[in-house]
Structure formats: C-alpha cells, structure tokens
Amino acid sequence: MNTGIVWLRNSFRLDDQPLLAQAARECDELLIVADSAAGVRAGVHRERFHAQSLAEFDAALCRRGQWLYLMAEDPVDWLPKLAAILDARSVFVNDLPGSEEASQIERLGQSLPQDCGLNVGRDNRLFDGLFDDPRLDRAAWPMSFSAFRRK
C-alpha cells in the first residue's frame, strides 16, 4: 500500500488542485493536512478567512469521503513524525514564491524518513514558474512588500 501525505498551505481548492490530482494518481491512500492557523504574521481578517476556507474545503472533501487533518504544530517538526507513523512513501507540497517558504520546504525534505520522498508541485497561480528564470534570484527579493515597492 502506497500512502501519501498532502500538505496544503494556502490553496484550499478541490476542483483545480494539481497537487491533489498528482498525489491521487501516485498513491493508494492519502492524508490531507493543513495548518490550523494562517501564520504568525496573519491579522485577524486573514485568520478568519483561513478558518472559513478550511471549513469549506473540509466540507468539500467530506462530500467525497475524505477529510482534512489540521496541524497545530510546526509542519517541519510534525510531518516527518506523521510520515514515519503512517509509513508514508511521499509528502506532497506546493512550492510558494517566498524565501521563508522555500527554506521550510528544504528543511522538511531533510527531515523526512529515508524511505519517504518529497514531491514539490506547482499551484495554479499567475506567477508560478516566475522564479525559474535564472535572472531572478529568489533570495535577493525584499522580505516585505514596502521594501519590494521601494525597490
């Protein structure tokens, strides 16, 4: 039995979710997980939107016989433990265009059990693939919008 874990960070869509489609093709069983909170820098409105999105996504999954598992811990610490418990062969996650997000994926890849692979996919977003251009160095981009706007 090939078990996979899908970690969704902010794309709580079911109908046009390439990562879920890929995971469903490659795995016999899937556990779909997401962060229960929007993040340390999220304001009250973002937190409310995040909670509503998770509830709607979970309801859509339930209608198809699946459910959403919410994480309250750091995914980089928690997902490798979960992969070991489930004997998962793959963890699927979307690449996001931020340096902190890229660092998180890199740390996750280093923390997974030896027999569990990390599959980094692409979301259906306007700027997906933008950072594949070698002229754009992801690490050189400003960390805040204000700094980006000034640059």
GICOR-V916581 format. One record per pair of residues at least 12 apart in sequence whose ideal C-beta (glycine too) atoms are under 8 Angstrom apart, sorted by the first residue. I is the first residue (numbers start at 1). J is the second residue. D is the distance in Angstrom with one decimal. If there is no record, write none. Layout:
{{I & J & D} {I & J & D}}
This chain:
{{1 & 28 & 5.1} {1 & 29 & 6.2} {2 & 26 & 7.2} {2 & 27 & 5.0} {2 & 28 & 4.8} {2 & 29 & 7.4} {2 & 89 & 5.3} {2 & 90 & 7.7} {3 & 27 & 6.4} {3 & 28 & 7.0} {3 & 29 & 4.7} {3 & 30 & 7.6} {3 & 31 & 7.3} {3 & 86 & 5.2} {3 & 87 & 6.3} {3 & 88 & 4.7} {3 & 89 & 6.3} {4 & 23 & 5.1} {4 & 26 & 6.6} {4 & 27 & 3.5} {4 & 29 & 7.2} {4 & 30 & 5.3} {4 & 31 & 7.5} {4 & 88 & 6.0} {4 & 89 & 6.6} {4 & 90 & 4.3} {4 & 91 & 7.2} {4 & 92 & 6.2} {5 & 30 & 7.4} {5 & 31 & 5.0} {5 & 32 & 8.0} {5 & 33 & 6.3} {5 & 79 & 6.6} {5 & 82 & 6.4} {5 & 83 & 6.1} {5 & 86 & 7.0} {5 & 88 & 5.1} {5 & 90 & 7.3} {5 & 91 & 4.8} {5 & 92 & 7.0} {6 & 19 & 6.3} {6 & 20 & 6.1} {6 & 23 & 4.9} {6 & 30 & 5.8} {6 & 31 & 7.3} {6 & 32 & 4.8} {6 & 33 & 7.0} {6 & 91 & 7.9} {6 & 92 & 4.6} {6 & 93 & 7.7} {7 & 33 & 5.3} {7 & 34 & 7.3} {7 & 75 & 6.2} {7 & 79 & 6.3} {7 & 91 & 6.4} {7 & 92 & 6.9} {7 & 93 & 4.5} {8 & 32 & 6.7} {8 & 33 & 7.3} {8 & 34 & 4.7} {8 & 57 & 7.9} {8 & 93 & 8.0} {8 & 94 & 7.4} {9 & 34 & 7.2} {9 & 35 & 6.7} {9 & 93 & 7.0} {9 & 94 & 6.5} {9 & 96 & 6.5} {9 & 101 & 7.5} {10 & 50 & 7.9} {10 & 96 & 7.6} {11 & 94 & 6.1} {11 & 123 & 5.0} {11 & 124 & 8.0} {12 & 34 & 6.9} {12 & 53 & 4.5} {12 & 54 & 6.2} {12 & 56 & 7.2} {12 & 57 & 3.8} {13 & 57 & 7.4} {14 & 57 & 6.7} {14 & 60 & 4.7} {14 & 61 & 6.8} {14 & 64 & 7.7} {16 & 124 & 5.4} {17 & 123 & 8.0} {17 & 124 & 7.8} {18 & 121 & 6.0} {18 & 122 & 6.5} {18 & 123 & 7.0} {18 & 124 & 6.3} {19 & 92 & 5.4} {19 & 93 & 7.4} {19 & 94 & 5.3} {19 & 121 & 4.3} {19 & 122 & 8.0} {19 & 123 & 7.1} {20 & 32 & 7.4} {22 & 92 & 6.7} {22 & 119 & 7.1} {22 & 121 & 5.8} {23 & 90 & 7.3} {23 & 92 & 4.5} {23 & 119 & 7.6} {26 & 90 & 6.6} {26 & 119 & 7.7} {27 & 89 & 7.4} {27 & 90 & 6.4} {30 & 66 & 7.3} {31 & 69 & 6.0} {31 & 82 & 7.5} {31 & 86 & 6.6} {31 & 88 & 7.6} {32 & 61 & 6.6} {32 & 66 & 6.5} {32 & 67 & 7.6} {32 & 68 & 5.5} {32 & 69 & 6.7} {33 & 68 & 7.4} {33 & 69 & 4.7} {33 & 70 & 7.3} {33 & 71 & 5.6} {33 & 75 & 7.8} {33 & 79 & 7.4} {33 & 82 & 7.5} {34 & 54 & 6.1} {34 & 57 & 7.7} {34 & 68 & 6.0} {34 & 69 & 7.7} {34 & 70 & 6.1} {34 & 71 & 7.0} {35 & 70 & 7.5} {35 & 71 & 5.6} {35 & 75 & 6.6} {36 & 54 & 7.5} {36 & 70 & 4.1} {36 & 71 & 6.1} {36 & 72 & 5.0} {37 & 50 & 7.1} {37 & 72 & 7.4} {38 & 50 & 3.7} {54 & 68 & 6.6} {54 & 70 & 6.9} {75 & 104 & 7.3} {75 & 108 & 6.8} {76 & 104 & 6.0} {76 & 107 & 4.8} {76 & 108 & 5.0} {76 & 111 & 6.0} {77 & 111 & 7.6} {79 & 91 & 6.0} {79 & 108 & 6.2} {79 & 111 & 7.7} {79 & 112 & 7.4} {80 & 108 & 7.4} {80 & 111 & 4.3} {80 & 112 & 5.1} {80 & 113 & 6.4} {80 & 116 & 7.7} {83 & 112 & 5.8} {83 & 113 & 5.6} {83 & 116 & 4.6} {84 & 113 & 5.0} {84 & 116 & 7.8} {88 & 116 & 5.4} {89 & 115 & 6.8} {89 & 116 & 6.0} {89 & 117 & 6.7} {90 & 116 & 6.6} {90 & 117 & 5.1} {90 & 118 & 7.6} {90 & 119 & 5.5} {91 & 108 & 7.1} {91 & 112 & 6.1} {91 & 116 & 6.3} {91 & 117 & 7.4} {91 & 118 & 5.4} {91 & 119 & 7.0} {92 & 119 & 4.7} {92 & 121 & 6.2} {93 & 105 & 6.2} {93 & 108 & 7.2} {93 & 118 & 7.3} {93 & 119 & 7.5} {93 & 120 & 6.0} {93 & 121 & 7.2} {94 & 120 & 7.4} {94 & 121 & 5.4} {94 & 122 & 6.6} {94 & 123 & 4.6} {95 & 120 & 5.0} {95 & 121 & 7.0} {95 & 122 & 6.1} {95 & 123 & 7.8} {95 & 128 & 7.8} {96 & 123 & 7.8} {97 & 127 & 6.1} {97 & 128 & 7.9} {97 & 130 & 6.5} {97 & 131 & 5.6} {97 & 138 & 7.2} {99 & 138 & 5.9} {99 & 139 & 5.8} {99 & 141 & 7.0} {99 & 143 & 7.2} {102 & 138 & 6.3} {105 & 118 & 7.4} {105 & 120 & 6.1}}
